[in-house]
Amino acid sequence: MGNEGVNAVEKALALLDCFKPGEESLSLTELSQLSGYHKTTVYRLMNSLERMNYVIRHENGIYTLGPRLLYLGKLYEQSFHLASIVQPELHALAAATHESASWYVIENNQRLCLFRAESSEGLRETRLPGTSLPLDNSAIGQVLRHWGLNEPLFSETPRLPLYTAGVRDPHIAAFSLPVFGEGDRLMAALALTGPASRLTESLSQEGLAQHLCQTAFNLSVKLGARKTWCEHLFLTPLE
């Protein structure tokens, strides 16, 4: 069978992708400008999406996302119950470190933030679950590329967690390390992110690395990776 798809469906989904943080409410004109589609095409497609509850059209003509998307998002989470395993560990890590903890996977050759627990600190780096970013040279990107795509970024096993600052945003820093599952295959990149002024590499020596490694160990074992192998990787101090 071919893979040509249906043009109208792809256009309708592209309109949904126009809604982003900071752009949760869009007019017909804005949707036309963001998508590159003619206003008449946008109007017809948005009417169909409205009938199916994927968008809501308000009295002032502004569109917002509809409740059907929330239902599908929750159904997606429940379909494999990963959230029930990952989310409690992320919340515990965020509470212990006062920084934002995230779970990133590879999706369409990008890194997708699938789960997130926000920092309790006032100044923080905010990231909505579902956000996609490039597989760059950040600590998160390196984890996914090295252990997920088998790119030879390191000649030997690096000290975990990895740390980078200012790669994507000059004000943001991140610690990251891999989480494995059944067959010791990479499941995700576990990340701790925050302002570079507060989240410094020296914190790795002050207990932060221990929190991260313990969380990666807990998640890897729960997801089916070999316990002895995980102990060696995450819990054995490097000389």
Secondary structure as UniProt FT lines:
FT   HELIX           7..16
FT   TURN            17..18
FT   TURN            21..22
FT   HELIX           28..35
FT   HELIX           39..51
FT   TURN            52..53
FT   STRAND          55..57
FT   TURN            59..60
FT   STRAND          63..65
FT   HELIX           67..80
FT   HELIX           82..97
FT   STRAND          100..107
FT   TURN            108..109
FT   STRAND          110..117
FT   TURN            129..130
FT   STRAND          132..134
FT   HELIX           139..143
FT   HELIX           144..148
FT   STRAND          162..165
FT   TURN            170..171
FT   STRAND          172..180
FT   HELIX           182..184
FT   STRAND          186..195
FT   TURN            196..198
FT   HELIX           201..206
FT   HELIX           208..222
FT   TURN            223..224
FT   HELIX           227..230
FT   HELIX           231..235
//
